[in-house]
Amino acid sequence: MSANDKPKRFSTKPAFSKVNKKHRKPTKRAVSKPVENPIIVLFNKPFDVLCQFTDESGRQTLKDFIPVKDVYAAGRLDRDSEGLLLLTNDGKLQAKLTQPNKKTFKTYWVQVEGEPSESSITALQQGVELKDGMTLPANVKVIKEPTVWERVPPVRERKSIPTTWLEIQICEGRNRQVRKMTAHVGHPTLRLIRYKIGQWSLDDLPNGAYKTIKQ
C-alpha cells in the first residue's frame, strides 16, 4: 500500500450539515399581515345557498350574489339557514369572530314546532347536553313573529301543531348547534335566521342583498 493509499478515517462525532442546523431552529408562527384596505361585507343569505364560492354540483353559492374579490366568510351558515353572513379580507377580524374564546355573540330568530314550556326555555338558557358536550348558557326568549321575507320554498307547517318564534343568543359555533338545542328539548327548528353577529346586524338589508363597509 502506497502512502497515497492510506485508509480513510471516519470521525465518531455526529456531523450536522448547515441544513440540519437550520432545521433545528424553532419555527416561527405565521403572522397575518395588516390589510391595506380592510373591508367587511354583510350578506343576507337566502335559503338553499351554500356558504362557499364554488360548487361542482352547480348549486347556488356566494359567487351568485357577491362580486367582491378576496373576501372570505367569518364563520359559516348552513345551507338550510338564512340571514346574516359576514365576509372580510381582514384575517385578524375573521379569527376574532370565529375563535370560541373570543365569545362573539350571535343572535338567531328561530321558528320551532310547538310551544316550548318555561322549563324548556330554562333548559336552553342554562345549557343542554348534546353529543359533543354541554352547551354554554344562552339568552333565550319567546318573541312575536318577526317581519321578514318569505322563504322559498315555504316552511312545511303541520296545521294541527302551532309554531313559536324564539330569539336565541349564543357565543359558540358548533355545527348546527341551535337546531340541535331546540330538538333536544322537543321542539324541532323549522326555520332559522341569523339576525346579528357581534355589533353587526341585518337591519333593513333585503334577502339576497349585500353591502360593503370600510373599516
C-alpha positions in Angstrom: 0.0 0.0 0.0 1.5 3.3 -1.0 1.5 6.5 1.1 -1.3 7.9 -1.1 -3.5 4.8 -0.4 -3.8 5.3 3.4 -7.1 4.0 4.7 -9.7 6.8 5.4 -10.5 7.6 9.0 -14.1 8.3 9.9 -15.0 10.5 12.8 -17.2 9.1 15.5 -18.6 12.5 16.3 -22.1 13.3 14.8 -21.9 15.7 11.9 -24.6 18.3 11.3 -24.9 20.0 8.0 -25.9 23.6 7.6 -29.3 22.3 6.6 -29.6 20.2 9.7 -28.7 23.2 11.9 -31.3 25.2 10.2 -33.9 22.6 10.8 -33.0 22.5 14.5 -34.0 26.2 14.9 -37.5 26.7 16.4 -40.1 27.6 13.7 -42.0 30.9 14.0 -45.8 31.2 13.7 -47.0 32.9 10.6 -48.4 36.3 11.5 -51.2 37.8 9.4 -50.1 40.9 7.7 -52.2 44.0 8.1 -54.6 44.6 5.2 -54.2 47.9 3.4 -57.9 48.3 2.7 -59.8 46.2 5.1 -63.5 45.8 4.3 -66.5 44.0 5.7 -69.3 42.6 3.5 -72.7 42.0 5.2 -74.8 39.5 3.2 -78.3 38.4 3.8 -78.0 34.7 2.7 -81.1 33.2 1.2 -82.3 29.6 2.0 -80.6 26.8 0.0 -77.4 28.8 -0.8 -74.1 27.3 0.0 -71.7 29.2 2.2 -68.8 29.0 -0.3 -67.9 30.5 -3.6 -67.6 27.3 -5.7 -69.6 24.1 -6.1 -69.0 21.3 -8.6 -72.7 20.3 -8.5 -73.9 23.6 -9.8 -75.8 24.7 -6.7 -76.1 28.3 -5.7 -73.1 29.8 -3.9 -71.9 33.1 -2.6 -70.5 33.8 -6.1 -74.0 34.2 -7.5 -74.6 37.1 -5.1 -71.3 38.7 -4.1 -68.9 40.1 -6.8 -66.4 41.4 -4.2 -63.0 39.8 -4.6 -60.7 38.4 -1.9 -63.2 38.2 0.9 -63.9 35.1 3.0 -66.7 34.2 5.3 -66.1 34.7 9.0 -67.9 31.6 10.3 -70.5 29.6 8.3 -74.2 29.4 7.9 -75.9 26.1 7.0 -77.4 25.7 3.6 -80.9 25.5 5.1 -80.4 28.5 7.3 -80.9 32.2 6.3 -79.7 35.6 7.3 -76.5 37.4 8.2 -73.2 36.2 6.9 -70.1 38.4 7.4 -67.2 38.2 5.0 -64.0 40.1 5.2 -60.4 40.4 3.8 -59.1 41.0 7.3 -57.6 37.8 8.7 -57.4 39.1 12.3 -61.1 40.1 12.3 -62.0 36.7 10.7 -60.2 34.9 13.5 -61.7 37.1 16.2 -65.2 36.3 15.0 -64.6 32.6 14.7 -62.5 31.7 17.7 -64.6 30.3 20.6 -62.5 32.0 23.3 -63.4 35.4 21.9 -67.1 34.7 22.7 -68.7 36.8 19.9 -72.4 36.6 20.5 -74.7 35.7 17.6 -78.4 36.3 17.6 -80.9 34.0 15.8 -84.6 34.2 15.2 -85.8 30.6 15.3 -89.2 29.2 14.4 -89.8 26.0 16.2 -92.5 23.4 16.2 -94.9 23.5 19.1 -95.0 25.8 22.1 -92.0 25.5 24.4 -92.8 25.4 28.1 -91.0 27.5 30.7 -88.9 24.5 31.7 -87.8 24.1 28.1 -86.8 27.7 27.8 -84.9 27.5 31.2 -83.1 24.4 30.0 -81.9 26.2 26.8 -80.8 29.1 28.9 -78.8 27.0 31.4 -77.3 24.7 28.8 -78.3 21.3 27.4 -76.3 18.1 27.0 -75.5 17.4 23.3 -73.4 14.6 21.8 -70.4 16.9 21.8 -70.9 18.1 25.4 -72.9 20.7 27.3 -73.8 24.0 25.6 -72.9 27.2 27.3 -75.6 29.3 28.9 -77.6 31.1 26.3 -80.0 34.1 26.2 -83.4 32.7 25.1 -86.8 34.2 25.0 -90.1 33.9 23.1 -90.7 36.7 20.6 -93.5 37.7 18.2 -93.2 36.5 14.7 -90.7 38.9 13.1 -91.4 40.8 9.9 -89.2 39.0 7.5 -89.1 37.9 3.8 -91.0 34.9 2.6 -88.9 31.8 2.4 -88.7 30.0 -0.9 -89.8 27.2 -0.6 -92.0 28.0 2.3 -91.7 26.2 5.7 -93.7 23.0 5.9 -96.0 23.5 8.9 -98.5 21.0 10.3 -101.9 22.6 10.7 -102.6 20.6 13.9 -99.4 21.8 15.6 -98.7 25.5 16.4 -95.3 27.1 16.0 -93.3 29.5 18.1 -90.6 32.1 17.4 -87.6 32.3 19.7 -84.7 34.7 19.9 -81.6 32.7 20.8 -78.2 34.3 21.5 -75.1 32.1 21.8 -71.4 32.6 21.7 -70.5 29.2 20.4 -70.2 28.0 16.9 -70.8 24.2 16.9 -72.1 22.5 13.9 -75.9 23.1 13.7 -75.9 23.9 17.3 -79.2 25.9 17.5 -81.1 23.2 15.7 -79.7 20.5 18.0 -80.6 22.6 21.1 -84.2 23.0 20.2 -84.6 19.4 19.1 -83.1 18.3 22.4 -86.0 20.0 24.3 -88.6 18.5 21.9 -89.1 21.4 19.6 -87.5 20.9 16.2 -86.4 24.0 14.3 -88.5 24.8 11.2 -86.8 28.0 10.2 -83.6 29.6 11.3 -82.5 33.2 10.6 -79.3 34.7 11.9 -80.0 38.4 12.7 -76.8 39.6 14.3 -73.1 38.8 14.7 -71.4 40.9 17.4 -72.1 44.6 16.5 -73.4 43.9 13.0 -77.0 43.1 12.2 -79.3 42.7 9.2 -81.3 45.8 9.9 -83.1 46.5 6.6 -80.8 44.5 4.3 -83.0 42.6 1.8 -82.7 38.9 1.5 -80.1 38.1 -1.2 -78.5 41.5 -1.0 -75.1 42.6 0.4 -73.5 45.8 1.5 -69.8 46.7 1.9 -68.5 48.5 5.0 -65.0 50.1 5.1 -63.2 49.7 8.4 
